[in-house]
Amino acid sequence: MQAADLYKPVADDFKQVDIAIFKHLDSNVPLVEKIGQYIIDSGGKRLRPLLALLSARACGYQGDQHITLATVVEFIHTATLLHDDVVDTSDLRRGKPTANNKWGNSSSVLVGDFLYSRSFQMLVAIGNLGVMDTLSNATSIIAEGEVLQLLNAKNPDTSEADYLHVILGKTAMLFEAACKTGAQLADASDAETEALRLYGRHLGIAFQLIDDLMDYTGDQATMGKNVGDDLAEGKPTLPLIHAMATGSKAERNLIRKAIRKGDTDQLVDIQAIIDRCGSLDYTFAMAEKETHKAINALQVLPASDCHDSLVNICQLALGRKN
């Protein structure tokens, strides 16, 4: 299946989300609209809003508030990107200069704050307390995940459990919330709602695992960012954690030093170490297990085109390693 096929069951809905995104970017301050449109137009697949649409429709939702919900999810995601790029001092995302690179850190942070605020205005308009509760809790956990990642930066003693705790918060939580709120909006059964929550959680973990794997195997054209960016930021991701646990003392010391300094001078040597230690295969195998858990969670949902797309998104996530 091609990536474009995943959107077919909700193609009309997705067009309405595009319209809603630009409608709700409206602001009396031109720079807010300019930065918001720049980051939203920068080439992302809008996977998280797609998950909200598919989840709602998979549970039989027939209304139109899932359009607003999907827009909220995209705004929250965009706000986190704006803030993350400032924290990480990133200068490239999706192959384009980051907003903070073009307009400065202050403007990026404040526009991110605007998007968060606008998101909750839209949630009030939806008027579903369950949805509001899920997304408000999710934004808190996402922020905590980012703080934990910051605390782990340049710490080569970060454990695999610590790492997984970070990615659960900073990445998987919004996947989980997008899927769960789609079910909540559809007034789905407790079993269906829980199934979609678990699906989103496991998919989000797999998605971040592949992202972290690609930082050592991809290229700038594929990833839209510089190879080795995670190492330059001193992020102890799973390929490095596994290589330190299984490599020789000299290899372990080389990686530890690079993490502490945020140093990519020996990136080629480190890539060779994680390849020799099987750390890339280990990371991919963990991602594959997470996608299997995600797919298994969907078994309680009725058969439908939306259900099939949710399953196929898991294969798309794993395929990104290439």
N, C-alpha and C positions, 0 to 999 in steps of 0.2 A: 504493500500500500504506500502511495505517495503521501507526503506530509499534507498536501492540500486536501486529500480525501478525508482527513480527520474532521475538517470543518463543514463538510457537506450536510450532515444532519441538522446543523444550526446555521446554515449559510445566511439566511435572511435575518436571523437574530444577530449574527455577527456584524452585518452591515449596519444594523440599528445601534449596536454598541459603538461603532466608529463615529456615527452621527452624535451620539450622546457624549462621547469623550470630548469632542470639540465644542459642543454646546456648553458643557459644564466647566470648560477651561476659561469661560468668559470672566473677565476681570476689568476693573476700572484702571488697573495698573498695567500698561502695555508689556512691561518686562516679564510679568507673571505669565501672560499668554505666550510670549515669545519663547521663554525657557521651557514652559510646559509642553508646547507644541514640538519644540526641538527634540526633547528627550522621548516623547511618545512616538514621534515620526522616525526615530533612529533605527528602525529595522527589526524590532523584536517580533516574535511570533504571537504575542499576546496569549500565551498558553494558559495563564491563570484565569483570565476571564473566560476563555474557552471551556475550562473545567467547570466553572460556575454554570455556564449555559447548558453544557452536556449533562451535568448532574441534575439540574432542575428538570430538564426534559426527560431524562432517564427515569425520573420518579413520577412522570405524568403531568408535570406542570403545564397549565394552559394559559396562564396570564401573561403580562408583559413586564412585571417588576424585575424579572431576572435580567433584563437589559440594564436597569439601574444598578442591580447588584454586581453584574460583571464590570460595569464602569467603575464602581467603588473599588473592586478588587484591583483593577488596573491602576487606579490612582494611588492606592496604598503601595503597590509594587513600585510605581514610578517614584514616589516619595522616598522609598528606601534606597533606590538606586542613586538619587541625588545626594542623599546623606552619605551613603557608602563611599561614593567616589571622593567626597571631601575627606572622610576619615582615612581612606586608603591612599590619598593623594594620587588618584588615578588620572591619567591624561588621555586614555583611549578606552572607548566602549563601543562594541558593535562596529568596529572599524572607523569610528568617527571621534573627533575630539569630545571629551566629556564636557558637560555644562560648566563645571567649575573651571575647566581649562579655558573656556571661552568667556565666561562672565564673572568668574571669581567665586571663592568659597562662600562669602556672605550671601550673595544672591542665590546660589544653589540651595543653601540651607533654608533660606526663608521661603523660596518657592516650594521646596519639599514640605515645609510646614503648612503652606497654603493648601497643597493637595491633600494632606491629612485632614485639615479642617473642612475642606469641601467634601471629602468623603463622608464625614459624619453628618454634614448637612443633608446629603443624599440618603444616608441611612435613616435619618429621622423621617424623610419623605416616604420611604418604604414602610415604616411603621411596624416592623415585625421585631418584637423584643428578643426573640430567640436569635435572630440574625444579628441584631445589634450586640447582644451579649457575646456571641462567638467572635465577631470581628474586633470588638473592643478588647477582649482577652488576647486575641491573636496579636494585635499590634503591640501590646505590652510584652508578650513573650518574644516577638521579633526583636524589639529594642534590647531586651535582656540578652538575647543571643548575640547581637552585635557587640554588646559590652563585654560578654564573655570572650568573644573572638579577639577583641582588643586586648584583654588581659592575658590571653594566651600568646599574643604576638611576640616573636623572638624568644619564646620559651621552648627549648628543645625537649624538655621533660613532660610536655603535654602528652597525656595518654590517649589511647584509642577511644576510651570511654568519654574522656573530656571532649575530644574532637566530635564524636557523634552527638554529644549533648549540644554543642554549638550549632551544628548544621540542622539539628531538629528544630532549634529555635529560629535561626536566621533565614532558613530556606523552606524547610518542610512545613512550617506552621502556616504559611500563607496558602500553600497547596491544600493543606488539610482544611483550612477555613473556607476556601473557595468551594470545595466539594461539599462540605458539611452544610454550608449556608444555602447552597442550591437545593439540597434535600429539605432543609428546614422551610424554605420558601414554598416548596411543593407540598408541605404538610405531610411528608413521607412518614412511614412507620419508624419506630425506634430502631428496628433491625436494619432498615435501609439507610437511615441517617448514620448509624454507626459504621455500616459497611463503607459508605462513601468517605467518612472521616478517616478511616483506616487506609482506604485506597489512596487518598490524598497524601497522608503522612508517609506511607511507604514509597510512593512515586516521588515525592519531594526529596526524600533521603537519597534515592537512586539518582535523581537529577543532579544533586550537588556532588555526589561521588564521581559521576562522570565528568562534571565540570572540573573537579580537582585532578582527575586523571589527565584530562586534556591539557592542563597547564604544563605537562611534561611530554606530551605526545603530539599536540596539535601544532598549528601554525597561525600566524597573525591573521591571514586571510580567512581561515576557517572560524577562528574563535572571536575575531573582532577585538582582540586585546593582545598585548605582548606576551610571548611565551616566557614563562618564568616569573610572571608578575607576582604569583603567590609567594615564591621564594624571596623576591625583592622586598616584599612587605613583611617577611619573617613569619609567614603563616605555616605552622606545622600541620600540613594536611596528611591524609592517610598514606599516600605513597611514600612520604618521608618518614612517617611514624613506623611504618612496616619495615622500611629499609634499615632504619636505625636498630630495630628489634632483631633483625636477621642478618645484617651485614657484619663484616669484620670490625675489629676495634678501630682500625685506621679509617674505614669507610664511615663508621658511626661518628667519629670525631670530626671528619670533614663536613658531614651534614650538619652536625650540631653547631659548628662554627659558622656555617653559612646561614643557618636560621637565626642565631644570635645577632649576626651583623646585618641580616637582610641583604646578603651578598650573592650576586649571580655570576661572579667572575669565573666560577668553576661549575657553571650550570651543565656543560657538556659532560663533565666527569660525574656529576650527581645523577644526570639522566642515565648514564651507563650503569651506575650502582643500582638504581631502583629497577632497572631492566634486569640486571643480573640476579637480583634478589627476588625476582618474581613479584615485586610490589605492585606493578601495573595490573598483572593478572589477578592478584589478591583483591585489589580495589574494584576491578570489574566484576569479579565473582560476587563480591558483597552487593554491588549494585544490582546484579542479576537476581540475587536472592530477594532483594527488596521489591523488585518488579513482580516476582512470582507471588509474594505476599499481597501486593496491590491487586493483582488479577484475581487471586483467590478470594479476596474480600468482596469482589463484585458478584459472586455466585448467587447472592440472595436477591439480586435485581432481576427483573423480567428481561427477556430477550428484546433487543431493539437496536436500531442503527446507532443510537447514542451510546448504548452499552458497548457495542462493537468499537466505536471510536475511543472510548475510555480504555479498552483493552489495548488497542493499537498504539495509543500514546505511550504506553510502556515500552513497546518495541522501538518507537521513535527515540525515546530517551536513551535507550541502550545503544542505538545506532549512531548517536552523536560522537562516539569514541573514534569514529572514522573521519 
